[in-house]
Amino acid sequence: MEVHLSPEKEAQLSKLASDRGRNADALAQEVLGDYLEEQTRFIAAVKLGEEALERGEYLTHGEVGVQIDVLLRS
């Protein structure tokens, strides 16, 4: 797979990689890997939230506010 960057993004990546003493390709692989892992975690968390909502396991906005007030008073 090839990824085409704008000249500005390519310069930014090259500078960041250079500042870190890294190769731009290796840094791009690392950044893309981190992004994909984060997106995978985010999607899993959203699915868990949707499943909890379907089961009726949720708090209303007002209930959350009450719980925060209780925690802050403790």
mmCIF file of the N, C-alpha and C atoms, coordinates in Angstrom:
data_MODEL
# 
_entry.id   MODEL 
# 
loop_
_atom_site.group_PDB 
_atom_site.id 
_atom_site.type_symbol 
_atom_site.label_atom_id 
_atom_site.label_alt_id 
_atom_site.label_comp_id 
_atom_site.label_asym_id 
_atom_site.label_entity_id 
_atom_site.label_seq_id 
_atom_site.pdbx_PDB_ins_code 
_atom_site.Cartn_x 
_atom_site.Cartn_y 
_atom_site.Cartn_z 
_atom_site.occupancy 
_atom_site.B_iso_or_equiv 
_atom_site.pdbx_formal_charge 
_atom_site.auth_seq_id 
_atom_site.auth_comp_id 
_atom_site.auth_asym_id 
_atom_site.auth_atom_id 
_atom_site.pdbx_PDB_model_num 
ATOM 1   N N  . MET A 1 1  ? 0.851   -1.177 0.000  1.00 0.00 ? 1  MET A N  1 
ATOM 2   C CA . MET A 1 1  ? 0.000   0.000  0.000  1.00 0.00 ? 1  MET A CA 1 
ATOM 3   C C  . MET A 1 1  ? 0.890   1.231  0.000  1.00 0.00 ? 1  MET A C  1 
ATOM 4   N N  . GLU A 1 2  ? 0.443   2.203  -0.737 1.00 0.00 ? 2  GLU A N  1 
ATOM 5   C CA . GLU A 1 2  ? 1.132   3.486  -0.752 1.00 0.00 ? 2  GLU A CA 1 
ATOM 6   C C  . GLU A 1 2  ? 0.221   4.534  -0.141 1.00 0.00 ? 2  GLU A C  1 
ATOM 7   N N  . VAL A 1 3  ? 0.820   5.448  0.585  1.00 0.00 ? 3  VAL A N  1 
ATOM 8   C CA . VAL A 1 3  ? 0.083   6.573  1.137  1.00 0.00 ? 3  VAL A CA 1 
ATOM 9   C C  . VAL A 1 3  ? 0.747   7.834  0.589  1.00 0.00 ? 3  VAL A C  1 
ATOM 10  N N  . HIS A 1 4  ? -0.077  8.687  0.022  1.00 0.00 ? 4  HIS A N  1 
ATOM 11  C CA . HIS A 1 4  ? 0.444   9.932  -0.546 1.00 0.00 ? 4  HIS A CA 1 
ATOM 12  C C  . HIS A 1 4  ? 0.123   11.074 0.408  1.00 0.00 ? 4  HIS A C  1 
ATOM 13  N N  . LEU A 1 5  ? 1.161   11.759 0.818  1.00 0.00 ? 5  LEU A N  1 
ATOM 14  C CA . LEU A 1 5  ? 1.016   12.890 1.727  1.00 0.00 ? 5  LEU A CA 1 
ATOM 15  C C  . LEU A 1 5  ? 1.189   14.187 0.962  1.00 0.00 ? 5  LEU A C  1 
ATOM 16  N N  . SER A 1 6  ? 0.520   15.217 1.454  1.00 0.00 ? 6  SER A N  1 
ATOM 17  C CA . SER A 1 6  ? 0.755   16.535 0.887  1.00 0.00 ? 6  SER A CA 1 
ATOM 18  C C  . SER A 1 6  ? 2.201   16.911 1.212  1.00 0.00 ? 6  SER A C  1 
ATOM 19  N N  . PRO A 1 7  ? 2.780   17.804 0.429  1.00 0.00 ? 7  PRO A N  1 
ATOM 20  C CA . PRO A 1 7  ? 4.158   18.221 0.731  1.00 0.00 ? 7  PRO A CA 1 
ATOM 21  C C  . PRO A 1 7  ? 4.302   18.747 2.161  1.00 0.00 ? 7  PRO A C  1 
ATOM 22  N N  . GLU A 1 8  ? 3.268   19.433 2.650  1.00 0.00 ? 8  GLU A N  1 
ATOM 23  C CA . GLU A 1 8  ? 3.326   19.974 4.014  1.00 0.00 ? 8  GLU A CA 1 
ATOM 24  C C  . GLU A 1 8  ? 3.366   18.851 5.049  1.00 0.00 ? 8  GLU A C  1 
ATOM 25  N N  . LYS A 1 9  ? 2.490   17.845 4.875  1.00 0.00 ? 9  LYS A N  1 
ATOM 26  C CA . LYS A 1 9  ? 2.457   16.724 5.822  1.00 0.00 ? 9  LYS A CA 1 
ATOM 27  C C  . LYS A 1 9  ? 3.747   15.915 5.750  1.00 0.00 ? 9  LYS A C  1 
ATOM 28  N N  . GLU A 1 10 ? 4.264   15.724 4.560  1.00 0.00 ? 10 GLU A N  1 
ATOM 29  C CA . GLU A 1 10 ? 5.511   14.982 4.406  1.00 0.00 ? 10 GLU A CA 1 
ATOM 30  C C  . GLU A 1 10 ? 6.662   15.710 5.093  1.00 0.00 ? 10 GLU A C  1 
ATOM 31  N N  . ALA A 1 11 ? 6.713   17.023 4.948  1.00 0.00 ? 11 ALA A N  1 
ATOM 32  C CA . ALA A 1 11 ? 7.757   17.818 5.611  1.00 0.00 ? 11 ALA A CA 1 
ATOM 33  C C  . ALA A 1 11 ? 7.604   17.745 7.122  1.00 0.00 ? 11 ALA A C  1 
ATOM 34  N N  . GLN A 1 12 ? 6.365   17.816 7.592  1.00 0.00 ? 12 GLN A N  1 
ATOM 35  C CA . GLN A 1 12 ? 6.093   17.743 9.027  1.00 0.00 ? 12 GLN A CA 1 
ATOM 36  C C  . GLN A 1 12 ? 6.528   16.386 9.581  1.00 0.00 ? 12 GLN A C  1 
ATOM 37  N N  . LEU A 1 13 ? 6.185   15.318 8.868  1.00 0.00 ? 13 LEU A N  1 
ATOM 38  C CA . LEU A 1 13 ? 6.571   13.969 9.293  1.00 0.00 ? 13 LEU A CA 1 
ATOM 39  C C  . LEU A 1 13 ? 8.084   13.821 9.295  1.00 0.00 ? 13 LEU A C  1 
ATOM 40  N N  . SER A 1 14 ? 8.734   14.297 8.255  1.00 0.00 ? 14 SER A N  1 
ATOM 41  C CA . SER A 1 14 ? 10.192  14.194 8.168  1.00 0.00 ? 14 SER A CA 1 
ATOM 42  C C  . SER A 1 14 ? 10.878  14.955 9.302  1.00 0.00 ? 14 SER A C  1 
ATOM 43  N N  . LYS A 1 15 ? 10.380  16.145 9.598  1.00 0.00 ? 15 LYS A N  1 
ATOM 44  C CA . LYS A 1 15 ? 10.973  16.926 10.688 1.00 0.00 ? 15 LYS A CA 1 
ATOM 45  C C  . LYS A 1 15 ? 10.773  16.243 12.026 1.00 0.00 ? 15 LYS A C  1 
ATOM 46  N N  . LEU A 1 16 ? 9.560   15.767 12.288 1.00 0.00 ? 16 LEU A N  1 
ATOM 47  C CA . LEU A 1 16 ? 9.291   15.080 13.547 1.00 0.00 ? 16 LEU A CA 1 
ATOM 48  C C  . LEU A 1 16 ? 10.163  13.832 13.685 1.00 0.00 ? 16 LEU A C  1 
ATOM 49  N N  . ALA A 1 17 ? 10.260  13.076 12.619 1.00 0.00 ? 17 ALA A N  1 
ATOM 50  C CA . ALA A 1 17 ? 11.098  11.871 12.648 1.00 0.00 ? 17 ALA A CA 1 
ATOM 51  C C  . ALA A 1 17 ? 12.552  12.241 12.902 1.00 0.00 ? 17 ALA A C  1 
ATOM 52  N N  . SER A 1 18 ? 13.027  13.267 12.226 1.00 0.00 ? 18 SER A N  1 
ATOM 53  C CA . SER A 1 18 ? 14.405  13.718 12.404 1.00 0.00 ? 18 SER A CA 1 
ATOM 54  C C  . SER A 1 18 ? 14.656  14.185 13.830 1.00 0.00 ? 18 SER A C  1 
ATOM 55  N N  . ASP A 1 19 ? 13.704  14.941 14.373 1.00 0.00 ? 19 ASP A N  1 
ATOM 56  C CA . ASP A 1 19 ? 13.835  15.427 15.746 1.00 0.00 ? 19 ASP A CA 1 
ATOM 57  C C  . ASP A 1 19 ? 13.913  14.278 16.737 1.00 0.00 ? 19 ASP A C  1 
ATOM 58  N N  . ARG A 1 20 ? 13.286  13.167 16.400 1.00 0.00 ? 20 ARG A N  1 
ATOM 59  C CA . ARG A 1 20 ? 13.292  11.987 17.272 1.00 0.00 ? 20 ARG A CA 1 
ATOM 60  C C  . ARG A 1 20 ? 14.408  11.012 16.919 1.00 0.00 ? 20 ARG A C  1 
ATOM 61  N N  . GLY A 1 21 ? 15.199  11.348 15.905 1.00 0.00 ? 21 GLY A N  1 
ATOM 62  C CA . GLY A 1 21 ? 16.262  10.445 15.486 1.00 0.00 ? 21 GLY A CA 1 
ATOM 63  C C  . GLY A 1 21 ? 15.714  9.175  14.846 1.00 0.00 ? 21 GLY A C  1 
ATOM 64  N N  . ARG A 1 22 ? 14.584  9.313  14.164 1.00 0.00 ? 22 ARG A N  1 
ATOM 65  C CA . ARG A 1 22 ? 13.899  8.169  13.574 1.00 0.00 ? 22 ARG A CA 1 
ATOM 66  C C  . ARG A 1 22 ? 13.814  8.314  12.066 1.00 0.00 ? 22 ARG A C  1 
ATOM 67  N N  . ASN A 1 23 ? 13.495  7.232  11.433 1.00 0.00 ? 23 ASN A N  1 
ATOM 68  C CA . ASN A 1 23 ? 13.208  7.193  10.015 1.00 0.00 ? 23 ASN A CA 1 
ATOM 69  C C  . ASN A 1 23 ? 11.744  7.574  9.818  1.00 0.00 ? 23 ASN A C  1 
ATOM 70  N N  . ALA A 1 24 ? 11.439  8.395  8.823  1.00 0.00 ? 24 ALA A N  1 
ATOM 71  C CA . ALA A 1 24 ? 10.072  8.849  8.593  1.00 0.00 ? 24 ALA A CA 1 
ATOM 72  C C  . ALA A 1 24 ? 9.121   7.685  8.335  1.00 0.00 ? 24 ALA A C  1 
ATOM 73  N N  . ASP A 1 25 ? 9.551   6.680  7.592  1.00 0.00 ? 25 ASP A N  1 
ATOM 74  C CA . ASP A 1 25 ? 8.689   5.522  7.325  1.00 0.00 ? 25 ASP A CA 1 
ATOM 75  C C  . ASP A 1 25 ? 8.357   4.780  8.617  1.00 0.00 ? 25 ASP A C  1 
ATOM 76  N N  . ALA A 1 26 ? 9.362   4.585  9.463  1.00 0.00 ? 26 ALA A N  1 
ATOM 77  C CA . ALA A 1 26 ? 9.133   3.872  10.726 1.00 0.00 ? 26 ALA A CA 1 
ATOM 78  C C  . ALA A 1 26 ? 8.197   4.670  11.632 1.00 0.00 ? 26 ALA A C  1 
ATOM 79  N N  . LEU A 1 27 ? 8.381   5.985  11.679 1.00 0.00 ? 27 LEU A N  1 
ATOM 80  C CA . LEU A 1 27 ? 7.505   6.822  12.497 1.00 0.00 ? 27 LEU A CA 1 
ATOM 81  C C  . LEU A 1 27 ? 6.073   6.779  11.967 1.00 0.00 ? 27 LEU A C  1 
ATOM 82  N N  . ALA A 1 28 ? 5.908   6.830  10.649 1.00 0.00 ? 28 ALA A N  1 
ATOM 83  C CA . ALA A 1 28 ? 4.574   6.756  10.061 1.00 0.00 ? 28 ALA A CA 1 
ATOM 84  C C  . ALA A 1 28 ? 3.909   5.421  10.416 1.00 0.00 ? 28 ALA A C  1 
ATOM 85  N N  . GLN A 1 29 ? 4.654   4.325  10.365 1.00 0.00 ? 29 GLN A N  1 
ATOM 86  C CA . GLN A 1 29 ? 4.112   3.014  10.745 1.00 0.00 ? 29 GLN A CA 1 
ATOM 87  C C  . GLN A 1 29 ? 3.680   3.008  12.206 1.00 0.00 ? 29 GLN A C  1 
ATOM 88  N N  . GLU A 1 30 ? 4.512   3.588  13.067 1.00 0.00 ? 30 GLU A N  1 
ATOM 89  C CA . GLU A 1 30 ? 4.190   3.638  14.497 1.00 0.00 ? 30 GLU A CA 1 
ATOM 90  C C  . GLU A 1 30 ? 2.935   4.476  14.750 1.00 0.00 ? 30 GLU A C  1 
ATOM 91  N N  . VAL A 1 31 ? 2.883   5.634  14.140 1.00 0.00 ? 31 VAL A N  1 
ATOM 92  C CA . VAL A 1 31 ? 1.739   6.534  14.334 1.00 0.00 ? 31 VAL A CA 1 
ATOM 93  C C  . VAL A 1 31 ? 0.459   5.885  13.816 1.00 0.00 ? 31 VAL A C  1 
ATOM 94  N N  . LEU A 1 32 ? 0.522   5.279  12.651 1.00 0.00 ? 32 LEU A N  1 
ATOM 95  C CA . LEU A 1 32 ? -0.656  4.628  12.090 1.00 0.00 ? 32 LEU A CA 1 
ATOM 96  C C  . LEU A 1 32 ? -1.083  3.446  12.961 1.00 0.00 ? 32 LEU A C  1 
ATOM 97  N N  . GLY A 1 33 ? -0.122  2.684  13.461 1.00 0.00 ? 33 GLY A N  1 
ATOM 98  C CA . GLY A 1 33 ? -0.435  1.572  14.358 1.00 0.00 ? 33 GLY A CA 1 
ATOM 99  C C  . GLY A 1 33 ? -1.118  2.052  15.625 1.00 0.00 ? 33 GLY A C  1 
ATOM 100 N N  . ASP A 1 34 ? -0.591  3.121  16.230 1.00 0.00 ? 34 ASP A N  1 
ATOM 101 C CA . ASP A 1 34 ? -1.207  3.687  17.435 1.00 0.00 ? 34 ASP A CA 1 
ATOM 102 C C  . ASP A 1 34 ? -2.634  4.156  17.158 1.00 0.00 ? 34 ASP A C  1 
ATOM 103 N N  . TYR A 1 35 ? -2.830  4.813  16.023 1.00 0.00 ? 35 TYR A N  1 
ATOM 104 C CA . TYR A 1 35 ? -4.155  5.314  15.653 1.00 0.00 ? 35 TYR A CA 1 
ATOM 105 C C  . TYR A 1 35 ? -5.140  4.154  15.490 1.00 0.00 ? 35 TYR A C  1 
ATOM 106 N N  . LEU A 1 36 ? -4.721  3.108  14.797 1.00 0.00 ? 36 LEU A N  1 
ATOM 107 C CA . LEU A 1 36 ? -5.609  1.969  14.570 1.00 0.00 ? 36 LEU A CA 1 
ATOM 108 C C  . LEU A 1 36 ? -5.963  1.268  15.881 1.00 0.00 ? 36 LEU A C  1 
ATOM 109 N N  . GLU A 1 37 ? -4.995  1.132  16.776 1.00 0.00 ? 37 GLU A N  1 
ATOM 110 C CA . GLU A 1 37 ? -5.275  0.532  18.088 1.00 0.00 ? 37 GLU A CA 1 
ATOM 111 C C  . GLU A 1 37 ? -6.270  1.379  18.870 1.00 0.00 ? 37 GLU A C  1 
ATOM 112 N N  . GLU A 1 38 ? -6.090  2.686  18.860 1.00 0.00 ? 38 GLU A N  1 
ATOM 113 C CA . GLU A 1 38 ? -6.996  3.584  19.586 1.00 0.00 ? 38 GLU A CA 1 
ATOM 114 C C  . GLU A 1 38 ? -8.401  3.519  19.008 1.00 0.00 ? 38 GLU A C  1 
ATOM 115 N N  . GLN A 1 39 ? -8.518  3.494  17.688 1.00 0.00 ? 39 GLN A N  1 
ATOM 116 C CA . GLN A 1 39 ? -9.827  3.399  17.056 1.00 0.00 ? 39 GLN A CA 1 
ATOM 117 C C  . GLN A 1 39 ? -10.512 2.074  17.403 1.00 0.00 ? 39 GLN A C  1 
ATOM 118 N N  . THR A 1 40 ? -9.741  1.002  17.446 1.00 0.00 ? 40 THR A N  1 
ATOM 119 C CA . THR A 1 40 ? -10.287 -0.305 17.816 1.00 0.00 ? 40 THR A CA 1 
ATOM 120 C C  . THR A 1 40 ? -10.822 -0.272 19.239 1.00 0.00 ? 40 THR A C  1 
ATOM 121 N N  . ARG A 1 41 ? -10.055 0.321  20.171 1.00 0.00 ? 41 ARG A N  1 
ATOM 122 C CA . ARG A 1 41 ? -10.519 0.447  21.563 1.00 0.00 ? 41 ARG A CA 1 
ATOM 123 C C  . ARG A 1 41 ? -11.769 1.328  21.650 1.00 0.00 ? 41 ARG A C  1 
ATOM 124 N N  . PHE A 1 42 ? -11.783 2.424  20.906 1.00 0.00 ? 42 PHE A N  1 
ATOM 125 C CA . PHE A 1 42 ? -12.922 3.336  20.926 1.00 0.00 ? 42 PHE A CA 1 
ATOM 126 C C  . PHE A 1 42 ? -14.186 2.639  20.426 1.00 0.00 ? 42 PHE A C  1 
ATOM 127 N N  . ILE A 1 43 ? -14.081 1.938  19.312 1.00 0.00 ? 43 ILE A N  1 
ATOM 128 C CA . ILE A 1 43 ? -15.240 1.240  18.756 1.00 0.00 ? 43 ILE A CA 1 
ATOM 129 C C  . ILE A 1 43 ? -15.740 0.183  19.724 1.00 0.00 ? 43 ILE A C  1 
ATOM 130 N N  . ALA A 1 44 ? -14.837 -0.549 20.375 1.00 0.00 ? 44 ALA A N  1 
ATOM 131 C CA . ALA A 1 44 ? -15.238 -1.557 21.361 1.00 0.00 ? 44 ALA A CA 1 
ATOM 132 C C  . ALA A 1 44 ? -15.961 -0.898 22.538 1.00 0.00 ? 44 ALA A C  1 
ATOM 133 N N  . ALA A 1 45 ? -15.478 0.248  23.000 1.00 0.00 ? 45 ALA A N  1 
ATOM 134 C CA . ALA A 1 45 ? -16.115 0.945  24.119 1.00 0.00 ? 45 ALA A CA 1 
ATOM 135 C C  . ALA A 1 45 ? -17.500 1.443  23.731 1.00 0.00 ? 45 ALA A C  1 
ATOM 136 N N  . VAL A 1 46 ? -17.643 1.941  22.523 1.00 0.00 ? 46 VAL A N  1 
ATOM 137 C CA . VAL A 1 46 ? -18.959 2.397  22.053 1.00 0.00 ? 46 VAL A CA 1 
ATOM 138 C C  . VAL A 1 46 ? -19.923 1.224  22.003 1.00 0.00 ? 46 VAL A C  1 
ATOM 139 N N  . LYS A 1 47 ? -19.457 0.083  21.505 1.00 0.00 ? 47 LYS A N  1 
ATOM 140 C CA . LYS A 1 47 ? -20.323 -1.103 21.441 1.00 0.00 ? 47 LYS A CA 1 
ATOM 141 C C  . LYS A 1 47 ? -20.750 -1.542 22.835 1.00 0.00 ? 47 LYS A C  1 
ATOM 142 N N  . LEU A 1 48 ? -19.827 -1.496 23.789 1.00 0.00 ? 48 LEU A N  1 
ATOM 143 C CA . LEU A 1 48 ? -20.190 -1.837 25.170 1.00 0.00 ? 48 LEU A CA 1 
ATOM 144 C C  . LEU A 1 48 ? -21.250 -0.883 25.703 1.00 0.00 ? 48 LEU A C  1 
ATOM 145 N N  . GLY A 1 49 ? -21.089 0.384  25.409 1.00 0.00 ? 49 GLY A N  1 
ATOM 146 C CA . GLY A 1 49 ? -22.064 1.377  25.842 1.00 0.00 ? 49 GLY A CA 1 
ATOM 147 C C  . GLY A 1 49 ? -23.421 1.158  25.202 1.00 0.00 ? 49 GLY A C  1 
ATOM 148 N N  . GLU A 1 50 ? -23.431 0.836  23.935 1.00 0.00 ? 50 GLU A N  1 
ATOM 149 C CA . GLU A 1 50 ? -24.694 0.573  23.247 1.00 0.00 ? 50 GLU A CA 1 
ATOM 150 C C  . GLU A 1 50 ? -25.385 -0.668 23.824 1.00 0.00 ? 50 GLU A C  1 
ATOM 151 N N  . GLU A 1 51 ? -24.596 -1.693 24.134 1.00 0.00 ? 51 GLU A N  1 
ATOM 152 C CA . GLU A 1 51 ? -25.166 -2.908 24.722 1.00 0.00 ? 51 GLU A CA 1 
ATOM 153 C C  . GLU A 1 51 ? -25.749 -2.615 26.101 1.00 0.00 ? 51 GLU A C  1 
ATOM 154 N N  . ALA A 1 52 ? -25.048 -1.817 26.895 1.00 0.00 ? 52 ALA A N  1 
ATOM 155 C CA . ALA A 1 52 ? -25.553 -1.445 28.222 1.00 0.00 ? 52 ALA A CA 1 
ATOM 156 C C  . ALA A 1 52 ? -26.842 -0.637 28.088 1.00 0.00 ? 52 ALA A C  1 
ATOM 157 N N  . LEU A 1 53 ? -26.878 0.249  27.128 1.00 0.00 ? 53 LEU A N  1 
ATOM 158 C CA . LEU A 1 53 ? -28.073 1.050  26.898 1.00 0.00 ? 53 LEU A CA 1 
ATOM 159 C C  . LEU A 1 53 ? -29.262 0.157  26.533 1.00 0.00 ? 53 LEU A C  1 
ATOM 160 N N  . GLU A 1 54 ? -29.020 -0.822 25.673 1.00 0.00 ? 54 GLU A N  1 
ATOM 161 C CA . GLU A 1 54 ? -30.084 -1.748 25.285 1.00 0.00 ? 54 GLU A CA 1 
ATOM 162 C C  . GLU A 1 54 ? -30.610 -2.545 26.485 1.00 0.00 ? 54 GLU A C  1 
ATOM 163 N N  . ARG A 1 55 ? -29.736 -2.818 27.445 1.00 0.00 ? 55 ARG A N  1 
ATOM 164 C CA . ARG A 1 55 ? -30.144 -3.553 28.652 1.00 0.00 ? 55 ARG A CA 1 
ATOM 165 C C  . ARG A 1 55 ? -30.770 -2.631 29.696 1.00 0.00 ? 55 ARG A C  1 
ATOM 166 N N  . GLY A 1 56 ? -30.798 -1.335 29.405 1.00 0.00 ? 56 GLY A N  1 
ATOM 167 C CA . GLY A 1 56 ? -31.369 -0.375 30.349 1.00 0.00 ? 56 GLY A CA 1 
ATOM 168 C C  . GLY A 1 56 ? -30.407 0.014  31.448 1.00 0.00 ? 56 GLY A C  1 
ATOM 169 N N  . GLU A 1 57 ? -29.131 -0.253 31.256 1.00 0.00 ? 57 GLU A N  1 
ATOM 170 C CA . GLU A 1 57 ? -28.107 0.068  32.256 1.00 0.00 ? 57 GLU A CA 1 
ATOM 171 C C  . GLU A 1 57 ? -27.460 1.405  31.902 1.00 0.00 ? 57 GLU A C  1 
ATOM 172 N N  . TYR A 1 58 ? -28.096 2.465  32.367 1.00 0.00 ? 58 TYR A N  1 
ATOM 173 C CA . TYR A 1 58 ? -27.567 3.796  32.096 1.00 0.00 ? 58 TYR A CA 1 
ATOM 174 C C  . TYR A 1 58 ? -28.062 4.765  33.159 1.00 0.00 ? 58 TYR A C  1 
ATOM 175 N N  . LEU A 1 59 ? -27.424 5.922  33.205 1.00 0.00 ? 59 LEU A N  1 
ATOM 176 C CA . LEU A 1 59 ? -27.839 7.006  34.090 1.00 0.00 ? 59 LEU A CA 1 
ATOM 177 C C  . LEU A 1 59 ? -28.262 8.182  33.224 1.00 0.00 ? 59 LEU A C  1 
ATOM 178 N N  . THR A 1 60 ? -29.281 8.890  33.659 1.00 0.00 ? 60 THR A N  1 
ATOM 179 C CA . THR A 1 60 ? -29.661 10.114 32.962 1.00 0.00 ? 60 THR A CA 1 
ATOM 180 C C  . THR A 1 60 ? -28.648 11.203 33.301 1.00 0.00 ? 60 THR A C  1 
ATOM 181 N N  . HIS A 1 61 ? -28.718 12.286 32.559 1.00 0.00 ? 61 HIS A N  1 
ATOM 182 C CA . HIS A 1 61 ? -27.825 13.421 32.816 1.00 0.00 ? 61 HIS A CA 1 
ATOM 183 C C  . HIS A 1 61 ? -27.997 13.918 34.256 1.00 0.00 ? 61 HIS A C  1 
ATOM 184 N N  . GLY A 1 62 ? -29.232 14.020 34.697 1.00 0.00 ? 62 GLY A N  1 
ATOM 185 C CA . GLY A 1 62 ? -29.501 14.463 36.068 1.00 0.00 ? 62 GLY A CA 1 
ATOM 186 C C  . GLY A 1 62 ? -28.939 13.524 37.112 1.00 0.00 ? 62 GLY A C  1 
ATOM 187 N N  . GLU A 1 63 ? -29.050 12.216 36.863 1.00 0.00 ? 63 GLU A N  1 
ATOM 188 C CA . GLU A 1 63 ? -28.517 11.226 37.803 1.00 0.00 ? 63 GLU A CA 1 
ATOM 189 C C  . GLU A 1 63 ? -26.994 11.308 37.899 1.00 0.00 ? 63 GLU A C  1 
ATOM 190 N N  . VAL A 1 64 ? -26.369 11.564 36.785 1.00 0.00 ? 64 VAL A N  1 
ATOM 191 C CA . VAL A 1 64 ? -24.907 11.724 36.791 1.00 0.00 ? 64 VAL A CA 1 
ATOM 192 C C  . VAL A 1 64 ? -24.530 12.945 37.624 1.00 0.00 ? 64 VAL A C  1 
ATOM 193 N N  . GLY A 1 65 ? -25.268 14.042 37.449 1.00 0.00 ? 65 GLY A N  1 
ATOM 194 C CA . GLY A 1 65 ? -25.000 15.250 38.231 1.00 0.00 ? 65 GLY A CA 1 
ATOM 195 C C  . GLY A 1 65 ? -25.139 15.010 39.722 1.00 0.00 ? 65 GLY A C  1 
ATOM 196 N N  . VAL A 1 66 ? -26.168 14.274 40.114 1.00 0.00 ? 66 VAL A N  1 
ATOM 197 C CA . VAL A 1 66 ? -26.366 13.951 41.534 1.00 0.00 ? 66 VAL A CA 1 
ATOM 198 C C  . VAL A 1 66 ? -25.185 13.136 42.047 1.00 0.00 ? 66 VAL A C  1 
ATOM 199 N N  . GLN A 1 67 ? -24.759 12.143 41.270 1.00 0.00 ? 67 GLN A N  1 
ATOM 200 C CA . GLN A 1 67 ? -23.637 11.310 41.724 1.00 0.00 ? 67 GLN A CA 1 
ATOM 201 C C  . GLN A 1 67 ? -22.344 12.110 41.825 1.00 0.00 ? 67 GLN A C  1 
ATOM 202 N N  . ILE A 1 68 ? -22.135 13.023 40.920 1.00 0.00 ? 68 ILE A N  1 
ATOM 203 C CA . ILE A 1 68 ? -20.939 13.868 40.990 1.00 0.00 ? 68 ILE A CA 1 
ATOM 204 C C  . ILE A 1 68 ? -20.995 14.743 42.246 1.00 0.00 ? 68 ILE A C  1 
ATOM 205 N N  . ASP A 1 69 ? -22.159 15.326 42.516 1.00 0.00 ? 69 ASP A N  1 
ATOM 206 C CA . ASP A 1 69 ? -22.320 16.148 43.723 1.00 0.00 ? 69 ASP A CA 1 
ATOM 207 C C  . ASP A 1 69 ? -22.018 15.331 44.975 1.00 0.00 ? 69 ASP A C  1 
ATOM 208 N N  . VAL A 1 70 ? -22.515 14.106 45.019 1.00 0.00 ? 70 VAL A N  1 
ATOM 209 C CA . VAL A 1 70 ? -22.266 13.229 46.170 1.00 0.00 ? 70 VAL A CA 1 
ATOM 210 C C  . VAL A 1 70 ? -20.765 12.967 46.310 1.00 0.00 ? 70 VAL A C  1 
ATOM 211 N N  . LEU A 1 71 ? -20.105 12.687 45.213 1.00 0.00 ? 71 LEU A N  1 
ATOM 212 C CA . LEU A 1 71 ? -18.663 12.416 45.271 1.00 0.00 ? 71 LEU A CA 1 
ATOM 213 C C  . LEU A 1 71 ? -17.882 13.645 45.721 1.00 0.00 ? 71 LEU A C  1 
ATOM 214 N N  . LEU A 1 72 ? -18.282 14.809 45.267 1.00 0.00 ? 72 LEU A N  1 
ATOM 215 C CA . LEU A 1 72 ? -17.570 16.040 45.633 1.00 0.00 ? 72 LEU A CA 1 
ATOM 216 C C  . LEU A 1 72 ? -17.786 16.419 47.093 1.00 0.00 ? 72 LEU A C  1 
ATOM 217 N N  . ARG A 1 73 ? -18.875 16.016 47.664 1.00 0.00 ? 73 ARG A N  1 
ATOM 218 C CA . ARG A 1 73 ? -19.152 16.311 49.068 1.00 0.00 ? 73 ARG A CA 1 
ATOM 219 C C  . ARG A 1 73 ? -18.425 15.351 50.008 1.00 0.00 ? 73 ARG A C  1 
ATOM 220 N N  . SER A 1 74 ? -17.990 14.242 49.475 1.00 0.00 ? 74 SER A N  1 
ATOM 221 C CA . SER A 1 74 ? -17.334 13.227 50.325 1.00 0.00 ? 74 SER A CA 1 
ATOM 222 C C  . SER A 1 74 ? -15.959 13.645 50.767 1.00 0.00 ? 74 SER A C  1 
# 
